[in-house]
Amino acid sequence: MGKTLKNIKFSVLDLAPIPEGSNATQAFQHSLDLAQHVEKWGFHRYWVAEHHSMPGIASSATAVLIGFLAAGTTTLKIGSGGIMLPNHAPLLIAEQFGTLNAMYPGRVDLGLGRAPGSDQLTAKALRRDMQSGDDFPQLLEELRSYFSEAEKPVRAIPGEGQDIPIYLLGSSGFSARLAGQLGLPFAFASHFSPENTLPALKLYRETFQPSDVLEKPYVMVGMNVTAAEDDAKAQWLATSQQQAFLSLIRRTPSQLKPPVESMNSIWNSYEKMIVEQQLQTAAIGSQDTVRQKLQSFLEVTDADEFILNTHVFDHNERLRSYEIVSQLNQ
């Protein structure tokens, strides 16, 4: 018998959205409120993502936000989904997450990606000398060395000797292969790179080598989910995320826009095709509709965990969406 939604973990991916007319202070309060609610509803972990120079996303100082969320919750695992390692000196990340784990022992995850999480000009402003991400394996090795207790000339204090779970994130086969070779858990960005999902998961499982961390592969997949009382309302709410993707395609990122009755006057046919292609795995609808979509995706991916992103304009509607989804996992 295959897995069902009750056999896997449900988690949250939060971009700390800033809706039109709002600000970062409100975004952080909404993220904390969401974290407190999903902790009560039985979600497993809560990750925030590093993005830069985006008016609608407030999670750029990812480690700082993780500390804020961890302080306001008690049992929920809090982490990064992810830290874009090429943006940072590995020692700095070891110290930051060593500090977080010392404050909140056993509750901190370190999810790592190799993309800049921004455009090239912003990447340069972050003092990235290398643009391709090809040295990600070396950066990862350096980072992991700081958590070890082996003798070394430079030490991460706090950080050294701490057992902080590391997850590799990816939207292609590069990190899938690396995660498999190192025996690390792998999280795939199906929520914006759906066409690469199955090839990457296949590569991860085929290249997996048991390690001190894992005996067998562990797969997380990201999904966009908008749940509401009925399909029509959910489709309406989801137009905010469609507009957010459209703004990225046009290279005019903006604050999160309110939902609209129809997207037809906003995008052209080519833009519609691109946005719908990127959002093809999204689960949008009533609880029954979302259940069917999630179960179908579970059967295709054989995932161990879903990490769900609900990117809607109204905070109370975002809470309600996660509450509806939580009932599928109980």
N, C-alpha and C positions, 0 to 999 in steps of 0.2 A: 504494500500500500504506500502511495506517495505521501508527501508532507501535506498537511493542511495549515491554515493560518494559525491554528492554535498550537502548532508544533514549533513555531519559530518565534524569534524575538521581534518586537516592534520598537523602533527608536525614532528620534526626531532630528532632522537637519534644519537648522534655523539660520537664515541670513540676516537676522535683525533688520527686517524691512522698515524703511522710512516712507510712509504714505505721504501723498501730497497734503500740505497743510500741517504736517507733523514735524518732529525733529528727533535727533538722536537720543535725547533724554527720554522721550516718550517711548522710542523704540526699545531701549534697554529695559524700561519698566514693563513693557509688554512681553519681552523675552523672559524676564524673571517670572511674570505671572503665568506664562505658558509653561515654563519649566516646573513650576510648583503644581500646576494642574496635571501635567502628564505624569509627574511622579506619583500623584495620587491615583491616576488611571492605569498604572502598571507598565508604563513604557520603560525600556531597559536603559537607554542612554540618550544623551542630549548633546549634539555636536553643533558647533558654530564654525562658519567658514570664513577664511581669510580672502577678502576682496579689497581692492584699493581704487580710489578715484571714481567711485560709483555713488552718485547722489542718493540712490535708493537703498543702499546697504550700509549698515552701521558697524559691521563686525570686523573692521580692519585691524584693530588692536586686539587680536583674537585671545591671547593669553590673559589680558586684563579682563575681558568679558567673561572668560571661563571662571576666573576668580570671583567675579560678582555673582554669577549664577550658582556656583558651588556654595557660596556663603548663604544663599537664600534657600537652599534645598538640603536634604539630609541623607538620602540614600541613592539618588539618581547618579549614574555615572555621567560626568561632564567632560567634554573633550573637544578636540579640533577636527573639523571635517572639511578642509584640513589646514594645517600650517603648510605654506608653500616654501619648502626648505631652501630652494635656491635664492630666495629673497633674504636669507638670514645667515649669520655665522652659526654653525652648529653648536658652538659653545654657549651662545646666547640662548638658544632654544633649550639646551640641556639645563641651564640655570633657571630659566623661566618655569619649565615644567617640573624640575626638581623642587622649586619653591612651592608650586601649586600642590604637588603631591605631599610635601611636608605639611602643608596646611590642611589638606583634605585627603588623608592617607587612603589608598586603595580605590579612590573615586575618579581618578584623572586618566583620561585616554589621550594618546598622542597620535592623531591621524596625520599622515604626511603626503603631500603631493609635490610634483616636480614642475608644475606650470607656474608662471608668475602671478596668476590671479589678477592680471591687469594688462594694460597696453604697454608697448615698448618704452614710451616716454616715462610712464610711471615706474616701470621696472628699473630704468636708469636712475630715477630719483630715489629708489630704494637701495641704490648702490650695488646693483647686480652687475658684475663684470661680464658674466656669461649669459647668453640669451637662450641657448637651445635646451638646457636641462640635461645634457648628456653626462654631466658629472654628478648627477643625482646619486648613483650608487656610492661614489666616494664620499659625498657629503653625509649620506646615511651611515656609512661605516664609521666616519668620524664622530657623528652624533652618538651612535651606540657605544662607542669606546668611552665617552664621558660618563655613561651610566654604569660602566663596569668598575670593578674594584681593583683592576690591574694597575700596576705602577705606571705612571705617566708624568711627563713634565708639566702639563697643564691640567688642572682639575676643575670639575664643575661642582661647586659647593653653594647651595644644595644641588643634588642630582646624583652624585657618585654613590653607587651601591643601591640605588633605588630601582625597584621593579615596576617600571612604568610601561604599560602595554602599548606597543607600536603597531599601527595599522598602515598599510600602504594603500593609497587612493590612486585611481587611474581612470582614464577615459579611452585608453588604447591598450595595446599589448605590452608596452614597455614595462610598466609597473606590475602588470599581471605576471610576466615572466620573472621579474626580480622578486616579487613576493613569494612565488612558488619556489624559486631556488633557495631563498633564505628561510623558508618555512614560517612565513608571517601571514596573518590574516589579511584578506584583500577586500577592499570596498570599491565597487565599480559605479561610475557616474552615469547610470542608466537614465537619470532624470534630465540629462542634456546631451548624451551621446548614445542613444538607444541602439543605433545600428551596429555598434561595436561590442555590445554586451556579450552575446553568446560566444563570438570568437575569443574574446579576452578571458572569459570564464573557463573556456575549454583549455586555453593555453596555461592558465594558472593551475588548473587541476592536473594537467599532463606534466608540468614541470615541478610540481610540489615535491619537496624533500622534507621529511619529518625533522623537527628541530626541538630544542629545549622548550620552545614556545608552544608549538603545536604538533600533535601526532598526525593529524589529517587536515585537509584544506578547510578553511572557514571563509564563507562568502557572504558579504553584505552587498545589497544592491540599493541604490538610491532610486526613489520614485516620487514623482509629483502626485499629490492626492488632494482633491477638493471634494469633500463630502458635505451634503446638505440634506434637508428633509425630502427633496425630490430632485430629479434629474435636471429640470429646467432651472431651478435656483442654483444648483452647483455649476451648470454651464455658464450662467450669468456671472457668478463669482469668479470663475476661472478666466474671464476676459481680462482681469487685471494682470494675471501672469502672462497671458498672450501678449498684452501690450508691453510688458517688461522685456520679453524675448524680442519683440519687434524693435524696441528701442536699441537693443544690443546689435541687431542686424544692421540697423541704420547708423550705428556708431554714435548715437545720441542718448546715452544712458540718462535716466531721469528718476525722480522719486516715483514710488509705486502709485499708479493711477487708479481711480475708482472704476468699478465695473461699468460696462456699457451694454445696451440692449443688443447691439450688433457690431461686429468688427468689419463689416463689408465696406463701410465708408472710410475706414482707417488704414487698412492694408490693401495692397494690390494682389493680384493672383499669384505672382511669384513669391512675394513675402508670405502670403498665407501658406503656400506649399512648404516653405522653409520652416516656418514656425510649427506647423502641424507635424512635420517630419521630426523636429527636435522633441516635440511633446507627445510622440506617438505612444509611449508607454504610460502616459498619465492616466490615473484613475479618477474620473470625474463623474459624480452622480449621487444618487441615493445610496443608502447603506447596502442595499442588495446589488446595485450596479457596481459599486466599489468592491464589494466582496468578490464578485465574479471576475473583475479585472485583476485584483490582487492574486486570487487563487490561480488564474490562468498564467500569470507571470511567474508565480511560484513553481508551477509545474514545468515551465520552460527552463527556468534558471536553477531550480533545486537549491535556492538560497537558504542560508541559515538565519538570516536576519534581513528585515526591510528597514531602511532608514528613510523616513518620509518627510517630504518638504511640502508644506501648505503655504502658498504665497498668495494670500488674498488681502484685500484692502482693509477690511474691518476686523479689528482685533477679536471682537466677540464671535464673529463668524469663523475666525481661525480656531479659536477655542472649541467651538461647536464641532468643526470638522474633525479635529483630533479626538474629541469625545466619542463621536459616532464611530470612528475607525477603531478606537480602543476596544469597543464591544465585540469586534470581530476576533480579537485575540484572547478572549476570556472564556 
